[in-house]
Amino acid sequence: MKTKYTSYEEVNKELEILKLEREISIRKIGVNAENTLELFSPNRLITQGLTSLGNSVKHSKGIKSLVLSTVFKFIFNKIFKK
């Protein structure tokens, strides 16, 4: 549907609105790109991976037992094999 303008002032006003909408859209794209880069930054990925691993260990009795036995064996070997 075509808009009919009755003056140059209306055209200029519409162009200004479109220009501002375009600028807002470009800024939103920039912010979204920055957020995406932050999500996939090495520090964030490592933190998320370690958190996920920690939660898995925390909620799994089998893994807890394995980790604890390994830690105790390591400590035992360090203490008694000097």
PyMOL Python script that loads the backbone (N, CA, C, O; Angstrom):
from pymol import cmd

cmd.read_pdbstr("""\
ATOM      1  N   MET A   1       0.826  -1.165   0.000  1.00  0.00           N
ATOM      2  CA  MET A   1       0.000   0.000   0.000  1.00  0.00           C
ATOM      3  C   MET A   1       0.879   1.240   0.000  1.00  0.00           C
ATOM      4  O   MET A   1       1.717   1.413   0.886  1.00  0.00           O
ATOM      5  N   LYS A   2       0.696   2.081  -0.964  1.00  0.00           N
ATOM      6  CA  LYS A   2       1.499   3.286  -1.097  1.00  0.00           C
ATOM      7  C   LYS A   2       0.940   4.393  -0.220  1.00  0.00           C
ATOM      8  O   LYS A   2      -0.271   4.578  -0.102  1.00  0.00           O
ATOM      9  N   THR A   3       1.862   5.119   0.386  1.00  0.00           N
ATOM     10  CA  THR A   3       1.472   6.265   1.194  1.00  0.00           C
ATOM     11  C   THR A   3       1.502   7.505   0.317  1.00  0.00           C
ATOM     12  O   THR A   3       2.435   7.712  -0.459  1.00  0.00           O
ATOM     13  N   LYS A   4       0.482   8.316   0.451  1.00  0.00           N
ATOM     14  CA  LYS A   4       0.450   9.569  -0.307  1.00  0.00           C
ATOM     15  C   LYS A   4       0.836  10.702   0.616  1.00  0.00           C
ATOM     16  O   LYS A   4       0.253  10.898   1.682  1.00  0.00           O
ATOM     17  N   TYR A   5       1.821  11.430   0.181  1.00  0.00           N
ATOM     18  CA  TYR A   5       2.298  12.560   0.954  1.00  0.00           C
ATOM     19  C   TYR A   5       1.747  13.842   0.346  1.00  0.00           C
ATOM     20  O   TYR A   5       1.597  13.969  -0.870  1.00  0.00           O
ATOM     21  N   THR A   6       1.455  14.776   1.220  1.00  0.00           N
ATOM     22  CA  THR A   6       0.896  16.042   0.730  1.00  0.00           C
ATOM     23  C   THR A   6       1.915  17.162   0.737  1.00  0.00           C
ATOM     24  O   THR A   6       1.678  18.240   0.192  1.00  0.00           O
ATOM     25  N   SER A   7       3.083  16.889   1.377  1.00  0.00           N
ATOM     26  CA  SER A   7       4.114  17.935   1.401  1.00  0.00           C
ATOM     27  C   SER A   7       5.495  17.305   1.533  1.00  0.00           C
ATOM     28  O   SER A   7       5.637  16.138   1.898  1.00  0.00           O
ATOM     29  N   TYR A   8       6.502  18.107   1.228  1.00  0.00           N
ATOM     30  CA  TYR A   8       7.882  17.651   1.383  1.00  0.00           C
ATOM     31  C   TYR A   8       8.210  17.451   2.859  1.00  0.00           C
ATOM     32  O   TYR A   8       9.054  16.624   3.205  1.00  0.00           O
ATOM     33  N   GLU A   9       7.553  18.197   3.716  1.00  0.00           N
ATOM     34  CA  GLU A   9       7.773  18.071   5.151  1.00  0.00           C
ATOM     35  C   GLU A   9       7.387  16.670   5.639  1.00  0.00           C
ATOM     36  O   GLU A   9       8.091  16.084   6.460  1.00  0.00           O
ATOM     37  N   GLU A  10       6.289  16.143   5.143  1.00  0.00           N
ATOM     38  CA  GLU A  10       5.864  14.785   5.502  1.00  0.00           C
ATOM     39  C   GLU A  10       6.869  13.747   5.000  1.00  0.00           C
ATOM     40  O   GLU A  10       7.186  12.786   5.701  1.00  0.00           O
ATOM     41  N   VAL A  11       7.359  13.952   3.787  1.00  0.00           N
ATOM     42  CA  VAL A  11       8.355  13.039   3.215  1.00  0.00           C
ATOM     43  C   VAL A  11       9.622  13.067   4.053  1.00  0.00           C
ATOM     44  O   VAL A  11      10.172  12.017   4.386  1.00  0.00           O
ATOM     45  N   ASN A  12      10.084  14.253   4.393  1.00  0.00           N
ATOM     46  CA  ASN A  12      11.305  14.388   5.188  1.00  0.00           C
ATOM     47  C   ASN A  12      11.132  13.768   6.578  1.00  0.00           C
ATOM     48  O   ASN A  12      12.049  13.132   7.098  1.00  0.00           O
ATOM     49  N   LYS A  13       9.959  13.954   7.170  1.00  0.00           N
ATOM     50  CA  LYS A  13       9.668  13.373   8.473  1.00  0.00           C
ATOM     51  C   LYS A  13       9.712  11.843   8.397  1.00  0.00           C
ATOM     52  O   LYS A  13      10.300  11.193   9.261  1.00  0.00           O
ATOM     53  N   GLU A  14       9.096  11.279   7.372  1.00  0.00           N
ATOM     54  CA  GLU A  14       9.100   9.823   7.179  1.00  0.00           C
ATOM     55  C   GLU A  14      10.522   9.305   6.942  1.00  0.00           C
ATOM     56  O   GLU A  14      10.898   8.259   7.471  1.00  0.00           O
ATOM     57  N   LEU A  15      11.310  10.033   6.150  1.00  0.00           N
ATOM     58  CA  LEU A  15      12.703   9.638   5.906  1.00  0.00           C
ATOM     59  C   LEU A  15      13.521   9.675   7.200  1.00  0.00           C
ATOM     60  O   LEU A  15      14.359   8.803   7.429  1.00  0.00           O
ATOM     61  N   GLU A  16      13.284  10.662   8.028  1.00  0.00           N
ATOM     62  CA  GLU A  16      13.992  10.765   9.306  1.00  0.00           C
ATOM     63  C   GLU A  16      13.627   9.585  10.216  1.00  0.00           C
ATOM     64  O   GLU A  16      14.493   9.011  10.876  1.00  0.00           O
ATOM     65  N   ILE A  17      12.356   9.236  10.244  1.00  0.00           N
ATOM     66  CA  ILE A  17      11.912   8.083  11.043  1.00  0.00           C
ATOM     67  C   ILE A  17      12.575   6.809  10.537  1.00  0.00           C
ATOM     68  O   ILE A  17      13.069   6.009  11.332  1.00  0.00           O
ATOM     69  N   LEU A  18      12.589   6.614   9.229  1.00  0.00           N
ATOM     70  CA  LEU A  18      13.219   5.428   8.651  1.00  0.00           C
ATOM     71  C   LEU A  18      14.710   5.380   8.945  1.00  0.00           C
ATOM     72  O   LEU A  18      15.269   4.317   9.212  1.00  0.00           O
ATOM     73  N   LYS A  19      15.345   6.544   8.894  1.00  0.00           N
ATOM     74  CA  LYS A  19      16.774   6.629   9.181  1.00  0.00           C
ATOM     75  C   LYS A  19      17.046   6.215  10.638  1.00  0.00           C
ATOM     76  O   LYS A  19      17.989   5.470  10.904  1.00  0.00           O
ATOM     77  N   LEU A  20      16.225   6.694  11.571  1.00  0.00           N
ATOM     78  CA  LEU A  20      16.400   6.343  12.977  1.00  0.00           C
ATOM     79  C   LEU A  20      16.111   4.867  13.228  1.00  0.00           C
ATOM     80  O   LEU A  20      16.814   4.225  14.008  1.00  0.00           O
ATOM     81  N   GLU A  21      15.093   4.327  12.580  1.00  0.00           N
ATOM     82  CA  GLU A  21      14.791   2.902  12.710  1.00  0.00           C
ATOM     83  C   GLU A  21      15.939   2.048  12.199  1.00  0.00           C
ATOM     84  O   GLU A  21      16.269   1.018  12.786  1.00  0.00           O
ATOM     85  N   ARG A  22      16.542   2.483  11.104  1.00  0.00           N
ATOM     86  CA  ARG A  22      17.692   1.763  10.529  1.00  0.00           C
ATOM     87  C   ARG A  22      18.866   1.789  11.509  1.00  0.00           C
ATOM     88  O   ARG A  22      19.522   0.771  11.729  1.00  0.00           O
ATOM     89  N   GLU A  23      19.126   2.968  12.097  1.00  0.00           N
ATOM     90  CA  GLU A  23      20.231   3.101  13.047  1.00  0.00           C
ATOM     91  C   GLU A  23      20.001   2.206  14.273  1.00  0.00           C
ATOM     92  O   GLU A  23      20.933   1.568  14.762  1.00  0.00           O
ATOM     93  N   ILE A  24      18.772   2.164  14.758  1.00  0.00           N
ATOM     94  CA  ILE A  24      18.445   1.305  15.899  1.00  0.00           C
ATOM     95  C   ILE A  24      18.675  -0.157  15.537  1.00  0.00           C
ATOM     96  O   ILE A  24      19.241  -0.909  16.331  1.00  0.00           O
ATOM     97  N   SER A  25      18.248  -0.561  14.363  1.00  0.00           N
ATOM     98  CA  SER A  25      18.432  -1.951  13.931  1.00  0.00           C
ATOM     99  C   SER A  25      19.906  -2.309  13.831  1.00  0.00           C
ATOM    100  O   SER A  25      20.308  -3.399  14.239  1.00  0.00           O
ATOM    101  N   ILE A  26      20.706  -1.414  13.300  1.00  0.00           N
ATOM    102  CA  ILE A  26      22.148  -1.662  13.172  1.00  0.00           C
ATOM    103  C   ILE A  26      22.781  -1.810  14.553  1.00  0.00           C
ATOM    104  O   ILE A  26      23.625  -2.681  14.762  1.00  0.00           O
ATOM    105  N   ARG A  27      22.371  -0.953  15.499  1.00  0.00           N
ATOM    106  CA  ARG A  27      22.919  -1.054  16.857  1.00  0.00           C
ATOM    107  C   ARG A  27      22.503  -2.360  17.525  1.00  0.00           C
ATOM    108  O   ARG A  27      23.297  -2.976  18.236  1.00  0.00           O
ATOM    109  N   LYS A  28      21.264  -2.784  17.300  1.00  0.00           N
ATOM    110  CA  LYS A  28      20.809  -4.061  17.862  1.00  0.00           C
ATOM    111  C   LYS A  28      21.631  -5.214  17.310  1.00  0.00           C
ATOM    112  O   LYS A  28      21.987  -6.132  18.049  1.00  0.00           O
ATOM    113  N   ILE A  29      21.936  -5.177  16.024  1.00  0.00           N
ATOM    114  CA  ILE A  29      22.762  -6.222  15.412  1.00  0.00           C
ATOM    115  C   ILE A  29      24.137  -6.238  16.060  1.00  0.00           C
ATOM    116  O   ILE A  29      24.682  -7.304  16.347  1.00  0.00           O
ATOM    117  N   GLY A  30      24.698  -5.050  16.290  1.00  0.00           N
ATOM    118  CA  GLY A  30      26.012  -4.959  16.934  1.00  0.00           C
ATOM    119  C   GLY A  30      25.998  -5.540  18.338  1.00  0.00           C
ATOM    120  O   GLY A  30      26.903  -6.284  18.716  1.00  0.00           O
ATOM    121  N   VAL A  31      24.980  -5.205  19.105  1.00  0.00           N
ATOM    122  CA  VAL A  31      24.867  -5.725  20.477  1.00  0.00           C
ATOM    123  C   VAL A  31      24.686  -7.236  20.449  1.00  0.00           C
ATOM    124  O   VAL A  31      25.302  -7.946  21.242  1.00  0.00           O
ATOM    125  N   ASN A  32      23.847  -7.736  19.544  1.00  0.00           N
ATOM    126  CA  ASN A  32      23.642  -9.182  19.442  1.00  0.00           C
ATOM    127  C   ASN A  32      24.929  -9.896  19.052  1.00  0.00           C
ATOM    128  O   ASN A  32      25.218 -10.982  19.554  1.00  0.00           O
ATOM    129  N   ALA A  33      25.701  -9.289  18.158  1.00  0.00           N
ATOM    130  CA  ALA A  33      26.977  -9.895  17.753  1.00  0.00           C
ATOM    131  C   ALA A  33      27.942  -9.938  18.938  1.00  0.00           C
ATOM    132  O   ALA A  33      28.625 -10.942  19.144  1.00  0.00           O
ATOM    133  N   GLU A  34      28.001  -8.860  19.715  1.00  0.00           N
ATOM    134  CA  GLU A  34      28.880  -8.831  20.885  1.00  0.00           C
ATOM    135  C   GLU A  34      28.455  -9.891  21.903  1.00  0.00           C
ATOM    136  O   GLU A  34      29.297 -10.585  22.474  1.00  0.00           O
ATOM    137  N   ASN A  35      27.150 -10.009  22.124  1.00  0.00           N
ATOM    138  CA  ASN A  35      26.657 -11.019  23.071  1.00  0.00           C
ATOM    139  C   ASN A  35      26.993 -12.425  22.599  1.00  0.00           C
ATOM    140  O   ASN A  35      27.362 -13.284  23.400  1.00  0.00           O
ATOM    141  N   THR A  36      26.866 -12.659  21.298  1.00  0.00           N
ATOM    142  CA  THR A  36      27.183 -13.972  20.747  1.00  0.00           C
ATOM    143  C   THR A  36      28.665 -14.279  20.904  1.00  0.00           C
ATOM    144  O   THR A  36      29.034 -15.389  21.287  1.00  0.00           O
ATOM    145  N   LEU A  37      29.517 -13.300  20.612  1.00  0.00           N
ATOM    146  CA  LEU A  37      30.959 -13.508  20.782  1.00  0.00           C
ATOM    147  C   LEU A  37      31.296 -13.792  22.236  1.00  0.00           C
ATOM    148  O   LEU A  37      32.145 -14.635  22.527  1.00  0.00           O
ATOM    149  N   GLU A  38      30.633 -13.091  23.152  1.00  0.00           N
ATOM    150  CA  GLU A  38      30.876 -13.312  24.576  1.00  0.00           C
ATOM    151  C   GLU A  38      30.460 -14.718  24.997  1.00  0.00           C
ATOM    152  O   GLU A  38      31.136 -15.354  25.806  1.00  0.00           O
ATOM    153  N   LEU A  39      29.347 -15.202  24.449  1.00  0.00           N
ATOM    154  CA  LEU A  39      28.891 -16.555  24.781  1.00  0.00           C
ATOM    155  C   LEU A  39      29.897 -17.616  24.376  1.00  0.00           C
ATOM    156  O   LEU A  39      30.029 -18.640  25.048  1.00  0.00           O
ATOM    157  N   PHE A  40      30.606 -17.380  23.285  1.00  0.00           N
ATOM    158  CA  PHE A  40      31.545 -18.371  22.765  1.00  0.00           C
ATOM    159  C   PHE A  40      32.999 -18.016  23.049  1.00  0.00           C
ATOM    160  O   PHE A  40      33.904 -18.550  22.408  1.00  0.00           O
ATOM    161  N   SER A  41      33.229 -17.120  24.004  1.00  0.00           N
ATOM    162  CA  SER A  41      34.601 -16.792  24.369  1.00  0.00           C
ATOM    163  C   SER A  41      35.221 -17.975  25.104  1.00  0.00           C
ATOM    164  O   SER A  41      34.508 -18.724  25.771  1.00  0.00           O
ATOM    165  N   PRO A  42      36.520 -18.153  24.995  1.00  0.00           N
ATOM    166  CA  PRO A  42      37.174 -19.297  25.641  1.00  0.00           C
ATOM    167  C   PRO A  42      36.913 -19.355  27.149  1.00  0.00           C
ATOM    168  O   PRO A  42      36.657 -20.429  27.695  1.00  0.00           O
ATOM    169  N   ASN A  43      36.979 -18.210  27.817  1.00  0.00           N
ATOM    170  CA  ASN A  43      36.751 -18.204  29.271  1.00  0.00           C
ATOM    171  C   ASN A  43      35.346 -18.685  29.606  1.00  0.00           C
ATOM    172  O   ASN A  43      35.154 -19.466  30.538  1.00  0.00           O
ATOM    173  N   ARG A  44      34.380 -18.220  28.851  1.00  0.00           N
ATOM    174  CA  ARG A  44      32.982 -18.598  29.111  1.00  0.00           C
ATOM    175  C   ARG A  44      32.774 -20.090  28.847  1.00  0.00           C
ATOM    176  O   ARG A  44      32.105 -20.773  29.622  1.00  0.00           O
ATOM    177  N   LEU A  45      33.348 -20.593  27.751  1.00  0.00           N
ATOM    178  CA  LEU A  45      33.200 -22.010  27.424  1.00  0.00           C
ATOM    179  C   LEU A  45      33.841 -22.897  28.485  1.00  0.00           C
ATOM    180  O   LEU A  45      33.275 -23.920  28.870  1.00  0.00           O
ATOM    181  N   ILE A  46      35.014 -22.506  28.951  1.00  0.00           N
ATOM    182  CA  ILE A  46      35.700 -23.287  29.992  1.00  0.00           C
ATOM    183  C   ILE A  46      34.888 -23.267  31.278  1.00  0.00           C
ATOM    184  O   ILE A  46      34.706 -24.299  31.923  1.00  0.00           O
ATOM    185  N   THR A  47      34.399 -22.083  31.648  1.00  0.00           N
ATOM    186  CA  THR A  47      33.597 -21.959  32.861  1.00  0.00           C
ATOM    187  C   THR A  47      32.342 -22.818  32.780  1.00  0.00           C
ATOM    188  O   THR A  47      32.010 -23.530  33.728  1.00  0.00           O
ATOM    189  N   GLN A  48      31.647 -22.753  31.650  1.00  0.00           N
ATOM    190  CA  GLN A  48      30.436 -23.544  31.480  1.00  0.00           C
ATOM    191  C   GLN A  48      30.748 -25.042  31.492  1.00  0.00           C
ATOM    192  O   GLN A  48      30.001 -25.835  32.066  1.00  0.00           O
ATOM    193  N   GLY A  49      31.848 -25.416  30.859  1.00  0.00           N
ATOM    194  CA  GLY A  49      32.236 -26.826  30.841  1.00  0.00           C
ATOM    195  C   GLY A  49      32.563 -27.346  32.230  1.00  0.00           C
ATOM    196  O   GLY A  49      32.136 -28.436  32.609  1.00  0.00           O
ATOM    197  N   LEU A  50      33.323 -26.562  32.986  1.00  0.00           N
ATOM    198  CA  LEU A  50      33.673 -26.988  34.341  1.00  0.00           C
ATOM    199  C   LEU A  50      32.446 -27.023  35.251  1.00  0.00           C
ATOM    200  O   LEU A  50      32.319 -27.906  36.098  1.00  0.00           O
ATOM    201  N   THR A  51      31.549 -26.060  35.070  1.00  0.00           N
ATOM    202  CA  THR A  51      30.315 -26.061  35.856  1.00  0.00           C
ATOM    203  C   THR A  51      29.482 -27.291  35.540  1.00  0.00           C
ATOM    204  O   THR A  51      28.947 -27.940  36.439  1.00  0.00           O
ATOM    205  N   SER A  52      29.377 -27.604  34.267  1.00  0.00           N
ATOM    206  CA  SER A  52      28.616 -28.783  33.857  1.00  0.00           C
ATOM    207  C   SER A  52      29.253 -30.053  34.406  1.00  0.00           C
ATOM    208  O   SER A  52      28.549 -30.932  34.901  1.00  0.00           O
ATOM    209  N   LEU A  53      30.566 -30.157  34.325  1.00  0.00           N
ATOM    210  CA  LEU A  53      31.277 -31.310  34.865  1.00  0.00           C
ATOM    211  C   LEU A  53      31.074 -31.414  36.370  1.00  0.00           C
ATOM    212  O   LEU A  53      30.841 -32.499  36.903  1.00  0.00           O
ATOM    213  N   GLY A  54      31.167 -30.272  37.049  1.00  0.00           N
ATOM    214  CA  GLY A  54      30.958 -30.253  38.495  1.00  0.00           C
ATOM    215  C   GLY A  54      29.561 -30.715  38.867  1.00  0.00           C
ATOM    216  O   GLY A  54      29.387 -31.478  39.818  1.00  0.00           O
ATOM    217  N   ASN A  55      28.572 -30.259  38.124  1.00  0.00           N
ATOM    218  CA  ASN A  55      27.196 -30.685  38.390  1.00  0.00           C
ATOM    219  C   ASN A  55      27.014 -32.177  38.135  1.00  0.00           C
ATOM    220  O   ASN A  55      26.298 -32.857  38.870  1.00  0.00           O
ATOM    221  N   SER A  56      27.666 -32.678  37.092  1.00  0.00           N
ATOM    222  CA  SER A  56      27.572 -34.113  36.798  1.00  0.00           C
ATOM    223  C   SER A  56      28.170 -34.933  37.927  1.00  0.00           C
ATOM    224  O   SER A  56      27.588 -35.927  38.362  1.00  0.00           O
ATOM    225  N   VAL A  57      29.333 -34.511  38.397  1.00  0.00           N
ATOM    226  CA  VAL A  57      29.994 -35.226  39.494  1.00  0.00           C
ATOM    227  C   VAL A  57      29.168 -35.119  40.768  1.00  0.00           C
ATOM    228  O   VAL A  57      29.031 -36.086  41.518  1.00  0.00           O
ATOM    229  N   LYS A  58      28.625 -33.945  41.001  1.00  0.00           N
ATOM    230  CA  LYS A  58      27.851 -33.691  42.215  1.00  0.00           C
ATOM    231  C   LYS A  58      26.611 -34.587  42.295  1.00  0.00           C
ATOM    232  O   LYS A  58      26.233 -35.030  43.380  1.00  0.00           O
ATOM    233  N   HIS A  59      25.988 -34.850  41.161  1.00  0.00           N
ATOM    234  CA  HIS A  59      24.741 -35.594  41.141  1.00  0.00           C
ATOM    235  C   HIS A  59      24.910 -37.079  40.770  1.00  0.00           C
ATOM    236  O   HIS A  59      23.918 -37.787  40.595  1.00  0.00           O
ATOM    237  N   SER A  60      26.141 -37.541  40.651  1.00  0.00           N
ATOM    238  CA  SER A  60      26.364 -38.939  40.277  1.00  0.00           C
ATOM    239  C   SER A  60      27.190 -39.626  41.351  1.00  0.00           C
ATOM    240  O   SER A  60      28.342 -39.264  41.591  1.00  0.00           O
ATOM    241  N   LYS A  61      26.597 -40.609  41.986  1.00  0.00           N
ATOM    242  CA  LYS A  61      27.299 -41.332  43.052  1.00  0.00           C
ATOM    243  C   LYS A  61      28.472 -42.143  42.506  1.00  0.00           C
ATOM    244  O   LYS A  61      29.514 -42.245  43.153  1.00  0.00           O
ATOM    245  N   GLY A  62      28.302 -42.719  41.317  1.00  0.00           N
ATOM    246  CA  GLY A  62      29.374 -43.509  40.726  1.00  0.00           C
ATOM    247  C   GLY A  62      30.600 -42.665  40.427  1.00  0.00           C
ATOM    248  O   GLY A  62      31.728 -43.064  40.716  1.00  0.00           O
ATOM    249  N   ILE A  63      30.370 -41.508  39.852  1.00  0.00           N
ATOM    250  CA  ILE A  63      31.497 -40.619  39.527  1.00  0.00           C
ATOM    251  C   ILE A  63      32.128 -40.088  40.806  1.00  0.00           C
ATOM    252  O   ILE A  63      33.351 -39.972  40.891  1.00  0.00           O
ATOM    253  N   LYS A  64      31.298 -39.760  41.812  1.00  0.00           N
ATOM    254  CA  LYS A  64      31.845 -39.289  43.091  1.00  0.00           C
ATOM    255  C   LYS A  64      32.771 -40.339  43.689  1.00  0.00           C
ATOM    256  O   LYS A  64      33.872 -40.026  44.142  1.00  0.00           O
ATOM    257  N   SER A  65      32.320 -41.572  43.685  1.00  0.00           N
ATOM    258  CA  SER A  65      33.127 -42.651  44.242  1.00  0.00           C
ATOM    259  C   SER A  65      34.448 -42.788  43.492  1.00  0.00           C
ATOM    260  O   SER A  65      35.504 -42.943  44.105  1.00  0.00           O
ATOM    261  N   LEU A  66      34.383 -42.729  42.171  1.00  0.00           N
ATOM    262  CA  LEU A  66      35.579 -42.851  41.353  1.00  0.00           C
ATOM    263  C   LEU A  66      36.556 -41.710  41.643  1.00  0.00           C
ATOM    264  O   LEU A  66      37.752 -41.939  41.825  1.00  0.00           O
ATOM    265  N   VAL A  67      36.041 -40.487  41.684  1.00  0.00           N
ATOM    266  CA  VAL A  67      36.898 -39.325  41.935  1.00  0.00           C
ATOM    267  C   VAL A  67      37.493 -39.397  43.342  1.00  0.00           C
ATOM    268  O   VAL A  67      38.691 -39.182  43.523  1.00  0.00           O
ATOM    269  N   LEU A  68      36.667 -39.696  44.324  1.00  0.00           N
ATOM    270  CA  LEU A  68      37.168 -39.764  45.693  1.00  0.00           C
ATOM    271  C   LEU A  68      38.210 -40.859  45.864  1.00  0.00           C
ATOM    272  O   LEU A  68      39.229 -40.643  46.521  1.00  0.00           O
ATOM    273  N   SER A  69      37.970 -42.033  45.284  1.00  0.00           N
ATOM    274  CA  SER A  69      38.953 -43.114  45.415  1.00  0.00           C
ATOM    275  C   SER A  69      40.260 -42.731  44.730  1.00  0.00           C
ATOM    276  O   SER A  69      41.338 -43.037  45.239  1.00  0.00           O
ATOM    277  N   THR A  70      40.174 -42.069  43.586  1.00  0.00           N
ATOM    278  CA  THR A  70      41.390 -41.635  42.880  1.00  0.00           C
ATOM    279  C   THR A  70      42.149 -40.605  43.706  1.00  0.00           C
ATOM    280  O   THR A  70      43.374 -40.671  43.811  1.00  0.00           O
ATOM    281  N   VAL A  71      41.425 -39.653  44.294  1.00  0.00           N
ATOM    282  CA  VAL A  71      42.060 -38.623  45.121  1.00  0.00           C
ATOM    283  C   VAL A  71      42.709 -39.264  46.343  1.00  0.00           C
ATOM    284  O   VAL A  71      43.848 -38.938  46.678  1.00  0.00           O
ATOM    285  N   PHE A  72      42.008 -40.158  47.004  1.00  0.00           N
ATOM    286  CA  PHE A  72      42.572 -40.808  48.182  1.00  0.00           C
ATOM    287  C   PHE A  72      43.792 -41.653  47.832  1.00  0.00           C
ATOM    288  O   PHE A  72      44.765 -41.662  48.587  1.00  0.00           O
ATOM    289  N   LYS A  73      43.763 -42.358  46.713  1.00  0.00           N
ATOM    290  CA  LYS A  73      44.933 -43.133  46.280  1.00  0.00           C
ATOM    291  C   LYS A  73      46.119 -42.211  46.032  1.00  0.00           C
ATOM    292  O   LYS A  73      47.247 -42.525  46.412  1.00  0.00           O
ATOM    293  N   PHE A  74      45.864 -41.081  45.398  1.00  0.00           N
ATOM    294  CA  PHE A  74      46.927 -40.120  45.114  1.00  0.00           C
ATOM    295  C   PHE A  74      47.527 -39.607  46.417  1.00  0.00           C
ATOM    296  O   PHE A  74      48.747 -39.580  46.576  1.00  0.00           O
ATOM    297  N   ILE A  75      46.666 -39.198  47.351  1.00  0.00           N
ATOM    298  CA  ILE A  75      47.147 -38.685  48.634  1.00  0.00           C
ATOM    299  C   ILE A  75      47.896 -39.781  49.397  1.00  0.00           C
ATOM    300  O   ILE A  75      48.962 -39.523  49.955  1.00  0.00           O
ATOM    301  N   PHE A  76      47.361 -40.977  49.426  1.00  0.00           N
ATOM    302  CA  PHE A  76      47.993 -42.097  50.107  1.00  0.00           C
ATOM    303  C   PHE A  76      49.388 -42.354  49.536  1.00  0.00           C
ATOM    304  O   PHE A  76      50.350 -42.534  50.283  1.00  0.00           O
ATOM    305  N   ASN A  77      49.485 -42.370  48.213  1.00  0.00           N
ATOM    306  CA  ASN A  77      50.798 -42.604  47.580  1.00  0.00           C
ATOM    307  C   ASN A  77      51.772 -41.480  47.885  1.00  0.00           C
ATOM    308  O   ASN A  77      52.961 -41.741  48.067  1.00  0.00           O
ATOM    309  N   LYS A  78      51.313 -40.253  47.946  1.00  0.00           N
ATOM    310  CA  LYS A  78      52.196 -39.122  48.244  1.00  0.00           C
ATOM    311  C   LYS A  78      52.700 -39.175  49.699  1.00  0.00           C
ATOM    312  O   LYS A  78      53.862 -38.872  49.969  1.00  0.00           O
ATOM    313  N   ILE A  79      51.828 -39.557  50.613  1.00  0.00           N
ATOM    314  CA  ILE A  79      52.177 -39.564  52.021  1.00  0.00           C
ATOM    315  C   ILE A  79      53.076 -40.738  52.379  1.00  0.00           C
ATOM    316  O   ILE A  79      54.095 -40.561  53.046  1.00  0.00           O
ATOM    317  N   PHE A  80      52.708 -41.919  51.943  1.00  0.00           N
ATOM    318  CA  PHE A  80      53.392 -43.124  52.392  1.00  0.00           C
ATOM    319  C   PHE A  80      54.519 -43.604  51.482  1.00  0.00           C
ATOM    320  O   PHE A  80      55.225 -44.546  51.841  1.00  0.00           O
ATOM    321  N   LYS A  81      54.705 -43.009  50.356  1.00  0.00           N
ATOM    322  CA  LYS A  81      55.774 -43.461  49.451  1.00  0.00           C
ATOM    323  C   LYS A  81      56.905 -42.438  49.370  1.00  0.00           C
ATOM    324  O   LYS A  81      57.611 -42.377  48.364  1.00  0.00           O
ATOM    325  N   LYS A  82      57.079 -41.657  50.393  1.00  0.00           N
ATOM    326  CA  LYS A  82      58.173 -40.664  50.383  1.00  0.00           C
ATOM    327  C   LYS A  82      59.489 -41.304  50.658  1.00  0.00           C
ATOM    328  O   LYS A  82      60.513 -40.622  50.687  1.00  0.00           O
TER     329      LYS A  82
END
""", "prot")
cmd.dss("prot")
cmd.show_as("cartoon", "prot")
cmd.util.cbc("prot")
cmd.orient("prot")
